Amino acid sequence: MNINYPSGYGPDDSLQLDVENVAVVDIFPGYAAHFNPGFKVSEDAWECVICVYSLQSGSKIMQFGNYRRYSKGMYVKNMSPNTLSFLIGSWHKKSIPNENEPWSQTGKLKALYKIDTESNSKETIFLFNGYGELKDSPYIQSGMGFALAEIKAP
């Protein structure tokens, strides 16, 4: 089955979305999540961006990147009675920032899982391998850590 999503995704809000290479995460009522982006690129320093979208509104709520973009994490507390859902995708250019170079969605999505039994927190690390392998040049890998923990009552 082929599902065509409308354009409007990516760093410039005009790109198609390959749903096989995005992650969807949920923050349950009474839980908090930390989104922690990371980027590994070869010395060619390709431009990389991770976008986070609210599935409730469809809006892009945060954009992280390795060039002049916000690169620190984001913390979200869900104090509502509803589950909050987010879509995470990654895009890259095969160059340093250059307005004439097109964006490509970064593919080959992988997920790694970690559970801390002491704090009862769970972390998922989503890796988007867009090009090459880490031992080769050029290569690109962007990732998003997503740590979920129950909010403790004071």
TAJO-V434190 format. One record per residue. N is the residue number from 1. RES is the residue in one letter. PHI is phi in whole degrees, 0 to 359 (NA if undefined). PSI is psi in degrees with one decimal (none if undefined). BURIAL is # if it has 9 or more other ideal C-beta (glycine too) atoms within 8 Angstrom, else .. Layout:
# TAJO-V434190
n = [N;N]
res = [RES;RES]
phi = [PHI;PHI]
psi = [PSI;PSI]
burial = [BURIAL;BURIAL]
This chain:
# TAJO-V434190
n = [1;2;3;4;5;6;7;8;9;10;11;12;13;14;15;16;17;18;19;20;21;22;23;24;25;26;27;28;29;30;31;32;33;34;35;36;37;38;39;40;41;42;43;44;45;46;47;48;49;50;51;52;53;54;55;56;57;58;59;60;61;62;63;64;65;66;67;68;69;70;71;72;73;74;75;76;77;78;79;80;81;82;83;84;85;86;87;88;89;90;91;92;93;94;95;96;97;98;99;100;101;102;103;104;105;106;107;108;109;110;111;112;113;114;115;116;117;118;119;120;121;122;123;124;125;126;127;128;129;130;131;132;133;134;135;136;137;138;139;140;141;142;143;144;145;146;147;148;149;150;151;152;153;154]
res = [M;N;I;N;Y;P;S;G;Y;G;P;D;D;S;L;Q;L;D;V;E;N;V;A;V;V;D;I;F;P;G;Y;A;A;H;F;N;P;G;F;K;V;S;E;D;A;W;E;C;V;I;C;V;Y;S;L;Q;S;G;S;K;I;M;Q;F;G;N;Y;R;R;Y;S;K;G;M;Y;V;K;N;M;S;P;N;T;L;S;F;L;I;G;S;W;H;K;K;S;I;P;N;E;N;E;P;W;S;Q;T;G;K;L;K;A;L;Y;K;I;D;T;E;S;N;S;K;E;T;I;F;L;F;N;G;Y;G;E;L;K;D;S;P;Y;I;Q;S;G;M;G;F;A;L;A;E;I;K;A;P]
phi = [NA;250;249;262;273;293;289;132;250;87;300;254;58;225;260;289;240;269;292;284;236;230;246;240;234;238;243;283;305;82;241;233;225;246;264;232;279;207;224;233;226;288;299;287;52;298;281;230;218;243;247;241;241;280;282;288;257;83;276;286;255;201;225;249;197;263;229;44;234;298;239;275;283;224;245;232;258;254;260;274;277;250;286;261;240;226;252;239;223;230;225;212;243;275;192;294;308;205;297;273;271;283;277;233;289;278;252;57;294;229;228;240;236;226;235;256;291;294;264;56;257;233;233;243;248;263;249;249;265;268;196;69;244;300;278;262;224;276;214;213;214;244;212;225;278;228;255;242;215;290;283;277;289;291]
psi = [132.2;122.0;122.1;113.8;147.6;155.8;168.0;13.3;173.4;180.0;-32.8;13.3;34.4;6.1;156.0;163.9;123.4;103.1;-14.8;-12.8;38.1;160.5;146.8;129.0;153.6;142.7;113.3;156.8;135.1;9.9;158.1;153.0;145.4;122.8;122.2;101.6;156.8;149.3;134.4;119.3;155.6;179.7;-14.8;-14.3;55.5;150.1;132.3;144.1;140.3;129.4;140.9;128.4;141.7;126.8;-16.7;-44.1;-21.8;-2.0;147.5;123.7;-17.6;147.4;123.8;150.6;173.0;-2.2;117.7;30.9;162.4;124.9;-0.4;169.8;-180.0;137.4;128.9;123.4;134.2;99.7;4.2;169.0;-1.5;152.1;134.9;131.7;141.7;145.2;134.8;126.7;160.0;143.6;156.9;162.2;146.5;47.1;171.4;171.8;123.7;113.9;-18.1;-10.8;131.4;153.6;145.4;140.7;134.1;127.8;-160.1;53.7;133.2;155.2;137.8;146.1;139.8;137.9;128.9;104.2;-26.8;-47.6;-2.9;35.6;153.1;134.9;135.1;133.0;117.6;123.7;129.5;105.3;108.5;-27.8;130.6;-176.2;159.0;-24.6;-13.6;169.1;129.3;159.2;163.5;137.0;123.1;153.2;157.0;116.6;138.3;102.9;127.1;130.2;148.2;139.3;125.1;136.0;142.7;none]
burial = [.;.;.;.;.;.;.;.;#;#;#;.;.;.;#;.;#;.;.;.;#;#;#;#;#;.;#;.;#;.;#;#;#;#;#;#;#;.;#;#;#;#;.;.;.;#;#;#;#;#;#;#;#;#;#;.;.;.;.;#;.;#;#;#;#;#;.;.;#;.;.;.;.;.;.;#;.;#;.;.;.;.;.;#;#;#;#;#;#;#;#;#;#;.;.;#;.;.;.;.;#;.;#;#;#;#;#;.;#;.;#;.;.;.;.;#;.;.;.;.;#;#;#;#;#;#;#;#;#;#;#;#;.;.;.;.;.;#;#;#;#;#;#;#;#;#;#;#;#;.;#;.;.;.]
